[in-house]
Amino acid sequence: MLQGKQTWKFENRPVIIGAATVVGPDEGDGPLAADFDLVHPELDMQQKSWEKAERLLLEQASEFALNNARIEKDQLQFYVGGDLMNQIISNSFAARTLGVPNIGVFGACSTSMESLAIASLMVNSGAGQYVLAGTCSHNCTAEKQFRYPTEYGSQKPPTAQYTVTGAGAVVVAATGDGPVVEYATIGKVIDLGIKDPFNMGAAMAPAAVDTIQAHFNDTGRTPKDYDLIVTGDLASVGHPLAKELLIRDGVPMNDTTFKDCGLMVFDVDRQKVQAGGSGCGCSAVVTYGHILKKIAKGELKRVLVVATGALLSPLSFQQGESIPCIAHAVAISGGKE
């Protein structure tokens, strides 16, 4: 089961039998719009608060994922998920609606692959036959908690990123048809002393590099074994930095197969998203929407998703702490061999 130092090999090859994504208007205006299950035309989604809108995203994504998996809610054994809000409240309230045993996790923007890794581990070990994994974020809730209220209209530097409004959920099962989860490499917390919350890409890049190298060391695989290696939300600052660090360390990467969800979900040249996308929903909606659909069509055979997360809080920033970061990687293939 444990392969090398940080990687779980799933011998029983858990299957993603259903996935779904729900996004906001900016994501619906981006290049991946056709791959999402539902696009909300307004940020408030007819809710009384941004937080209730974020909760709605996750509740809807979970419902769509169950429908796409063709199972009922009462067939789930567990739900694993988290988000960026204090005490992961979006996840907790969505889990209340689901009414199934809940395991709340927090990995900041790496939560999509953290929850998928744990769900796959549970299914692979026989702890559950059907496990739902999900996460979400909302641009206005993240701005309100980590930066300034949206009404303030604060100016942001070019290195800042734009939190994705979206939720993604998947049903992982012991048997069935769909993409297979092969490996999960659990990352270490990496902190190189960066304190600027408007430069998350640079802060997270070393963590992504560390996890990618650990994955290759543990599995014996190389970049050539993957049709696509995608980081979570390094965006236009962190992604080139990660590529440079990997090449320096003898890990060849090219622009065709090494991409970033934060640069895929938006058109950074046309949309006002600064350096690109970020947030728990970033890697979730790109992976569970766009990437899984390309795997289903046979356009991708094997993908490594390396979700990245900055583990700061408003309190740690106010106290002058640096930003600890982490990345979790999950290898997904087109089916059982």
Beta strands, then each sheet from edge to edge (+ up, - down):
strand 1: 2-3
strand 2: 7-9
strand 3: 15-23
strand 4: 38-39
strand 5: 78-83
strand 6: 102-104
strand 7: 130-137
strand 8: 162-163
strand 9: 166-173
strand 10: 180-185
strand 11: 228-231
strand 12: 258-260
strand 13: 277-278
strand 14: 302-310
strand 15: 325-333
sheet 1: 1+ 2- 10+ 15- 14+ 11+ 12+
sheet 2: 4+ 3+ 9- 7+ 5+ 6+
sheet 3: 8+ 13+
end
